[in-house]
């Protein structure tokens, strides 16, 4: 069971934790994709970025065992 955190008086449920961690992982992967030139070769870079963030968040939620 995931643990709820309180940060600076703000309650962070497990789904918000997964979204924030997913954002950090996405930013790292996005920087790597930009440097390697992958984003310049895809048809729609924004679509790839959105799908990548959604996949990262879904994987985190599933690995945490969060039931939405």
N, CA, C and O atoms as a GROMACS GRO file, in nm:
protein
  272
    1UNK      N    1   0.084  -0.118   0.000
    1UNK     CA    2   0.000   0.000   0.000
    1UNK      C    3   0.089   0.125   0.000
    1UNK      O    4   0.177   0.137   0.085
    2UNK      N    5   0.068   0.216  -0.092
    2UNK     CA    6   0.147   0.338  -0.098
    2UNK      C    7   0.123   0.426   0.024
    2UNK      O    8   0.017   0.422   0.087
    3UNK      N    9   0.222   0.505   0.057
    3UNK     CA   10   0.216   0.593   0.173
    3UNK      C   11   0.181   0.734   0.128
    3UNK      O   12   0.232   0.782   0.026
    4UNK      N   13   0.093   0.801   0.203
    4UNK     CA   14   0.060   0.939   0.176
    4UNK      C   15   0.165   1.029   0.241
    4UNK      O   16   0.208   1.005   0.354
    5UNK      N   17   0.206   1.132   0.168
    5UNK     CA   18   0.305   1.226   0.220
    5UNK      C   19   0.242   1.362   0.243
    5UNK      O   20   0.146   1.401   0.176
    6UNK      N   21   0.297   1.433   0.339
    6UNK     CA   22   0.262   1.572   0.360
    6UNK      C   23   0.389   1.653   0.345
    6UNK      O   24   0.487   1.629   0.416
    7UNK      N   25   0.388   1.747   0.252
    7UNK     CA   26   0.507   1.826   0.222
    7UNK      C   27   0.472   1.974   0.236
    7UNK      O   28   0.397   2.028   0.154
    8UNK      N   29   0.527   2.038   0.337
    8UNK     CA   30   0.500   2.180   0.358
    8UNK      C   31   0.354   2.210   0.384
    8UNK      O   32   0.305   2.315   0.345
    9UNK      N   33   0.285   2.120   0.449
    9UNK     CA   34   0.144   2.138   0.478
    9UNK      C   35   0.053   2.101   0.363
    9UNK      O   36  -0.069   2.120   0.372
   10UNK      N   37   0.109   2.048   0.256
   10UNK     CA   38   0.030   2.008   0.140
   10UNK      C   39   0.024   1.856   0.136
   10UNK      O   40   0.128   1.789   0.134
   11UNK      N   41  -0.095   1.801   0.135
   11UNK     CA   42  -0.117   1.657   0.129
   11UNK      C   43  -0.094   1.607  -0.013
   11UNK      O   44  -0.154   1.658  -0.107
   12UNK      N   45  -0.006   1.508  -0.029
   12UNK     CA   46   0.021   1.450  -0.160
   12UNK      C   47  -0.026   1.304  -0.161
   12UNK      O   48   0.040   1.218  -0.103
   13UNK      N   49  -0.138   1.277  -0.226
   13UNK     CA   50  -0.182   1.139  -0.237
   13UNK      C   51  -0.087   1.061  -0.330
   13UNK      O   52  -0.009   1.122  -0.402
   14UNK      N   53  -0.093   0.930  -0.328
   14UNK     CA   54  -0.001   0.849  -0.410
   14UNK      C   55  -0.005   0.880  -0.560
   14UNK      O   56   0.098   0.874  -0.627
   15UNK      N   57  -0.122   0.913  -0.612
   15UNK     CA   58  -0.130   0.943  -0.756
   15UNK      C   59  -0.053   1.072  -0.789
   15UNK      O   60   0.011   1.080  -0.894
   16UNK      N   61  -0.059   1.171  -0.700
   16UNK     CA   62   0.016   1.294  -0.722
   16UNK      C   63   0.166   1.269  -0.711
   16UNK      O   64   0.244   1.331  -0.783
   17UNK      N   65   0.206   1.180  -0.623
   17UNK     CA   66   0.346   1.144  -0.612
   17UNK      C   67   0.395   1.080  -0.741
   17UNK      O   68   0.505   1.109  -0.788
   18UNK      N   69   0.314   0.992  -0.797
   18UNK     CA   70   0.351   0.927  -0.923
   18UNK      C   71   0.361   1.028  -1.036
   18UNK      O   72   0.450   1.019  -1.120
   19UNK      N   73   0.269   1.125  -1.039
   19UNK     CA   74   0.272   1.226  -1.145
   19UNK      C   75   0.395   1.317  -1.132
   19UNK      O   76   0.456   1.352  -1.233
   20UNK      N   77   0.430   1.354  -1.010
   20UNK     CA   78   0.549   1.439  -0.991
   20UNK      C   79   0.678   1.364  -1.023
   20UNK      O   80   0.768   1.419  -1.087
   21UNK      N   81   0.687   1.240  -0.978
   21UNK     CA   82   0.805   1.160  -1.011
   21UNK      C   83   0.811   1.134  -1.161
   21UNK      O   84   0.919   1.135  -1.220
   22UNK      N   85   0.696   1.111  -1.222
   22UNK     CA   86   0.691   1.093  -1.368
   22UNK      C   87   0.737   1.216  -1.442
   22UNK      O   88   0.801   1.205  -1.547
   23UNK      N   89   0.704   1.334  -1.389
   23UNK     CA   90   0.749   1.458  -1.453
   23UNK      C   91   0.900   1.470  -1.450
   23UNK      O   92   0.962   1.509  -1.548
   24UNK      N   93   0.959   1.436  -1.336
   24UNK     CA   94   1.106   1.441  -1.326
   24UNK      C   95   1.172   1.342  -1.422
   24UNK      O   96   1.268   1.377  -1.491
   25UNK      N   97   1.119   1.220  -1.427
   25UNK     CA   98   1.175   1.121  -1.520
   25UNK      C   99   1.155   1.163  -1.665
   25UNK      O  100   1.243   1.144  -1.748
   26UNK      N  101   1.039   1.221  -1.695
   26UNK     CA  102   1.012   1.268  -1.830
   26UNK      C  103   1.109   1.377  -1.872
   26UNK      O  104   1.158   1.376  -1.985
   27UNK      N  105   1.137   1.472  -1.782
   27UNK     CA  106   1.229   1.581  -1.817
   27UNK      C  107   1.368   1.528  -1.847
   27UNK      O  108   1.436   1.579  -1.937
   28UNK      N  109   1.412   1.427  -1.773
   28UNK     CA  110   1.544   1.368  -1.800
   28UNK      C  111   1.543   1.296  -1.935
   28UNK      O  112   1.634   1.315  -2.016
   29UNK      N  113   1.440   1.215  -1.960
   29UNK     CA  114   1.432   1.144  -2.088
   29UNK      C  115   1.414   1.239  -2.206
   29UNK      O  116   1.469   1.215  -2.313
   30UNK      N  117   1.338   1.346  -2.185
   30UNK     CA  118   1.318   1.443  -2.292
   30UNK      C  119   1.449   1.511  -2.329
   30UNK      O  120   1.477   1.533  -2.447
   31UNK      N  121   1.529   1.544  -2.229
   31UNK     CA  122   1.660   1.606  -2.257
   31UNK      C  123   1.750   1.509  -2.334
   31UNK      O  124   1.822   1.549  -2.425
   32UNK      N  125   1.745   1.381  -2.296
   32UNK     CA  126   1.826   1.282  -2.368
   32UNK      C  127   1.778   1.265  -2.512
   32UNK      O  128   1.859   1.251  -2.604
   33UNK      N  129   1.646   1.265  -2.533
   33UNK     CA  130   1.593   1.251  -2.668
   33UNK      C  131   1.628   1.372  -2.755
   33UNK      O  132   1.656   1.358  -2.874
   34UNK      N  133   1.628   1.490  -2.695
   34UNK     CA  134   1.664   1.611  -2.771
   34UNK      C  135   1.812   1.609  -2.810
   34UNK      O  136   1.847   1.641  -2.924
   35UNK      N  137   1.898   1.571  -2.715
   35UNK     CA  138   2.042   1.568  -2.745
   35UNK      C  139   2.078   1.463  -2.847
   35UNK      O  140   2.169   1.483  -2.928
   36UNK      N  141   2.007   1.351  -2.845
   36UNK     CA  142   2.038   1.244  -2.940
   36UNK      C  143   1.977   1.268  -3.078
   36UNK      O  144   2.011   1.200  -3.174
   37UNK      N  145   1.886   1.367  -3.088
   37UNK     CA  146   1.827   1.400  -3.218
   37UNK      C  147   1.705   1.320  -3.254
   37UNK      O  148   1.658   1.326  -3.367
   38UNK      N  149   1.653   1.243  -3.160
   38UNK     CA  150   1.534   1.160  -3.188
   38UNK      C  151   1.413   1.247  -3.215
   38UNK      O  152   1.334   1.218  -3.305
   39UNK      N  153   1.396   1.354  -3.137
   39UNK     CA  154   1.277   1.439  -3.155
   39UNK      C  155   1.276   1.509  -3.291
   39UNK      O  156   1.170   1.545  -3.341
   40UNK      N  157   1.391   1.528  -3.350
   40UNK     CA  158   1.396   1.591  -3.482
   40UNK      C  159   1.355   1.494  -3.593
   40UNK      O  160   1.324   1.536  -3.705
   41UNK      N  161   1.356   1.365  -3.562
   41UNK     CA  162   1.327   1.264  -3.664
   41UNK      C  163   1.185   1.209  -3.660
   41UNK      O  164   1.145   1.134  -3.749
   42UNK      N  165   1.108   1.244  -3.558
   42UNK     CA  166   0.973   1.191  -3.547
   42UNK      C  167   0.875   1.283  -3.618
   42UNK      O  168   0.902   1.400  -3.640
   43UNK      N  169   0.759   1.226  -3.652
   43UNK     CA  170   0.658   1.300  -3.727
   43UNK      C  171   0.599   1.414  -3.645
   43UNK      O  172   0.583   1.525  -3.695
   44UNK      N  173   0.567   1.388  -3.518
   44UNK     CA  174   0.501   1.486  -3.432
   44UNK      C  175   0.567   1.483  -3.294
   44UNK      O  176   0.527   1.404  -3.209
   45UNK      N  177   0.667   1.567  -3.270
   45UNK     CA  178   0.740   1.562  -3.143
   45UNK      C  179   0.652   1.580  -3.020
   45UNK      O  180   0.673   1.513  -2.919
   46UNK      N  181   0.553   1.670  -3.026
   46UNK     CA  182   0.466   1.693  -2.909
   46UNK      C  183   0.383   1.569  -2.878
   46UNK      O  184   0.357   1.540  -2.761
   47UNK      N  185   0.341   1.497  -2.979
   47UNK     CA  186   0.265   1.374  -2.958
   47UNK      C  187   0.352   1.268  -2.892
   47UNK      O  188   0.307   1.195  -2.804
   48UNK      N  189   0.476   1.258  -2.935
   48UNK     CA  190   0.569   1.164  -2.873
   48UNK      C  191   0.595   1.201  -2.728
   48UNK      O  192   0.600   1.113  -2.641
   49UNK      N  193   0.611   1.328  -2.700
   49UNK     CA  194   0.636   1.372  -2.562
   49UNK      C  195   0.515   1.343  -2.473
   49UNK      O  196   0.532   1.296  -2.360
   50UNK      N  197   0.396   1.370  -2.521
   50UNK     CA  198   0.275   1.341  -2.443
   50UNK      C  199   0.258   1.193  -2.416
   50UNK      O  200   0.223   1.153  -2.305
   51UNK      N  201   0.283   1.111  -2.518
   51UNK     CA  202   0.271   0.967  -2.501
   51UNK      C  203   0.379   0.913  -2.407
   51UNK      O  204   0.354   0.821  -2.330
   52UNK      N  205   0.497   0.970  -2.413
   52UNK     CA  206   0.605   0.928  -2.324
   52UNK      C  207   0.571   0.960  -2.179
   52UNK      O  208   0.593   0.877  -2.091
   53UNK      N  209   0.518   1.080  -2.153
   53UNK     CA  210   0.480   1.116  -2.017
   53UNK      C  211   0.367   1.026  -1.966
   53UNK      O  212   0.370   0.981  -1.851
   54UNK      N  213   0.269   1.000  -2.050
   54UNK     CA  214   0.159   0.913  -2.010
   54UNK      C  215   0.207   0.772  -1.980
   54UNK      O  216   0.161   0.710  -1.885
   55UNK      N  217   0.300   0.720  -2.060
   55UNK     CA  218   0.353   0.586  -2.038
   55UNK      C  219   0.435   0.579  -1.910
   55UNK      O  220   0.427   0.480  -1.837
   56UNK      N  221   0.513   0.681  -1.882
   56UNK     CA  222   0.592   0.684  -1.759
   56UNK      C  223   0.500   0.688  -1.638
   56UNK      O  224   0.520   0.612  -1.543
   57UNK      N  225   0.400   0.775  -1.642
   57UNK     CA  226   0.308   0.785  -1.528
   57UNK      C  227   0.229   0.656  -1.510
   57UNK      O  228   0.208   0.613  -1.397
   58UNK      N  229   0.185   0.594  -1.617
   58UNK     CA  230   0.111   0.468  -1.606
   58UNK      C  231   0.199   0.359  -1.547
   58UNK      O  232   0.153   0.280  -1.464
   59UNK      N  233   0.324   0.353  -1.589
   59UNK     CA  234   0.415   0.252  -1.534
   59UNK      C  235   0.440   0.276  -1.385
   59UNK      O  236   0.447   0.181  -1.307
   60UNK      N  237   0.454   0.401  -1.346
   60UNK     CA  238   0.474   0.432  -1.203
   60UNK      C  239   0.352   0.397  -1.121
   60UNK      O  240   0.364   0.341  -1.012
   61UNK      N  241   0.235   0.429  -1.170
   61UNK     CA  242   0.112   0.401  -1.098
   61UNK      C  243   0.094   0.249  -1.083
   61UNK      O  244   0.058   0.200  -0.976
   62UNK      N  245   0.121   0.176  -1.190
   62UNK     CA  246   0.108   0.031  -1.182
   62UNK      C  247   0.212  -0.030  -1.091
   62UNK      O  248   0.183  -0.127  -1.020
   63UNK      N  249   0.333   0.024  -1.091
   63UNK     CA  250   0.437  -0.032  -1.004
   63UNK      C  251   0.413   0.003  -0.856
   63UNK      O  252   0.455  -0.072  -0.768
   64UNK      N  253   0.346   0.115  -0.830
   64UNK     CA  254   0.316   0.154  -0.693
   64UNK      C  255   0.196   0.080  -0.637
   64UNK      O  256   0.177   0.073  -0.516
   65UNK      N  257   0.114   0.024  -0.723
   65UNK     CA  258  -0.006  -0.044  -0.678
   65UNK      C  259  -0.116   0.050  -0.639
   65UNK      O  260  -0.198   0.019  -0.552
   66UNK      N  261  -0.119   0.167  -0.704
   66UNK     CA  262  -0.221   0.267  -0.674
   66UNK      C  263  -0.348   0.230  -0.748
   66UNK      O  264  -0.346   0.205  -0.869
   67UNK      N  265  -0.459   0.225  -0.675
   67UNK     CA  266  -0.586   0.202  -0.741
   67UNK      C  267  -0.658   0.335  -0.757
   67UNK      O  268  -0.682   0.406  -0.659
   68UNK      N  269  -0.690   0.369  -0.881
   68UNK     CA  270  -0.752   0.498  -0.908
   68UNK      C  271  -0.902   0.489  -0.896
   68UNK      O  272  -0.972   0.588  -0.916
   0.00000   0.00000   0.00000
